Amino acid sequence: MFITDQDYQVVIGEQALRVISQVSAENRNNAETEAVEEIASYLRPKYDTDAIFSAEGNSRNKLIVMYAADIAIYHMQASAPQKMGMEIRKERYERAIKWLEGVQAGKIIPELPLATDSDGNSVGMPIVYGSQKKLRHNW
């Protein structure tokens, strides 16, 4: 999986992670898969998501890893009894989504591999165009 046990240590304690995941590897794997797909849905139009999520170790983008862990924990937390500690999880989830929306809009440019077509040309790159104001010579 893209997210390791050490990655969770940045955003949640080991004991709390066990409680949230309800000590189920299947629950945790489902949440991680959902988190990766949710992030990929924002990045896919412009970035090579296969390369992003197949990276390992230090070659992974640290922000993507942190936000993937936050989103996975949010999804695991949703199934926890009485929604314990949901406020902080919701806040971190919303921050992750806001960052992804900024990336999607082109306001934030992370260091990620761009998606390319079969010829090696970048896809999804915006084209900026415009023109001068129309001149009207009606005297």
C-alpha positions in Angstrom: 0.0 0.0 0.0 1.0 3.6 -0.5 0.7 4.5 3.2 3.0 2.8 5.7 2.7 2.5 9.5 5.4 5.1 9.9 3.3 7.6 7.8 0.5 7.5 10.3 2.8 8.4 13.2 2.8 12.0 11.8 -0.9 12.4 12.2 -2.1 10.0 14.8 -0.7 7.8 17.6 -0.3 4.0 17.2 -2.8 3.2 19.9 -5.4 5.6 18.5 -4.9 4.2 15.0 -5.7 0.7 16.3 -8.8 1.9 17.9 -10.0 3.8 14.8 -9.2 1.0 12.4 -11.0 -1.3 14.8 -8.0 -3.6 14.6 -9.2 -4.8 11.2 -6.7 -4.9 8.4 -9.5 -5.0 5.9 -11.1 -1.9 7.3 -7.7 -0.1 7.1 -7.0 -1.3 3.6 -10.4 -0.2 2.4 -9.9 3.3 3.9 -6.4 3.6 2.4 -7.7 2.5 -1.0 -10.5 5.1 -0.8 -8.1 7.8 0.2 -5.7 7.1 -2.7 -8.6 7.1 -5.2 -10.1 10.3 -3.7 -6.7 12.0 -4.1 -6.2 10.6 -7.6 -9.6 11.9 -8.7 -8.3 15.4 -8.1 -4.9 14.9 -9.6 -5.7 12.6 -12.5 -6.4 15.3 -15.2 -2.9 16.7 -15.0 -0.6 14.4 -13.0 0.6 10.8 -13.5 -1.3 9.2 -10.6 0.2 5.8 -11.3 3.7 7.1 -10.9 2.7 9.1 -7.8 1.1 6.2 -5.9 3.6 3.6 -7.1 6.5 5.6 -5.6 8.1 4.2 -2.5 10.1 5.5 0.5 11.6 9.0 0.2 10.6 9.3 -3.5 7.0 9.9 -2.4 5.7 13.4 -2.1 5.5 14.1 1.6 2.3 16.2 1.4 0.5 13.6 -0.6 1.5 11.0 2.0 0.3 13.2 4.9 -3.0 14.0 3.2 -3.5 10.4 2.2 -3.1 9.4 5.8 -5.5 12.2 7.0 -8.1 11.1 4.5 -7.7 7.4 5.3 -8.1 8.2 9.0 -11.2 10.3 8.3 -12.8 7.3 6.4 -11.9 4.9 9.2 -13.2 7.4 11.9 -16.5 7.5 10.1 -17.2 3.9 11.1 -15.9 4.3 14.7 -18.4 4.1 17.5 -19.9 7.4 18.6 -17.6 9.2 16.1 -14.9 9.7 18.8 -12.6 12.6 18.0 -14.3 13.4 14.8 -13.8 17.2 15.0 -10.1 17.1 14.4 -10.4 14.4 11.7 -13.0 16.5 9.9 -10.8 19.6 10.1 -7.8 17.8 8.7 -9.9 16.1 6.0 -11.3 19.5 4.9 -7.8 21.0 4.8 -6.6 18.1 2.6 -9.6 18.6 0.2 -9.0 22.3 0.1 -5.3 21.7 -0.8 -6.4 19.2 -3.5 -8.8 21.7 -4.9 -6.1 24.3 -5.1 -3.9 21.9 -7.0 -6.7 21.0 -9.3 -7.4 24.7 -10.0 -3.7 25.4 -10.7 -3.2 27.7 -7.7 -0.9 25.2 -6.0 1.8 23.4 -8.0 3.2 20.4 -6.2 6.3 18.6 -7.4 4.6 15.7 -9.0 5.1 13.8 -12.3 2.9 15.2 -15.0 0.7 12.9 -17.1 1.9 12.3 -20.6 0.4 10.9 -23.8 1.9 8.1 -25.9 4.2 10.6 -27.7 5.6 11.9 -24.4 3.8 15.3 -24.5 2.2 16.6 -21.3 -1.6 16.3 -21.2 -4.0 18.4 -19.2 -1.8 21.6 -19.4 -4.0 24.7 -19.6 -3.8 26.9 -22.6 -3.9 30.6 -21.8 -5.4 32.7 -24.5 -6.9 36.1 -24.9 -7.2 39.1 -27.1 -7.3 42.8 -27.1 -10.5 44.7 -26.6 -12.5 45.1 -29.8 -12.0 48.5 -31.4 -15.1 50.3 -32.4 -14.5 53.3 -34.7 -18.0 54.7 -34.7 -17.7 58.5 -34.8 
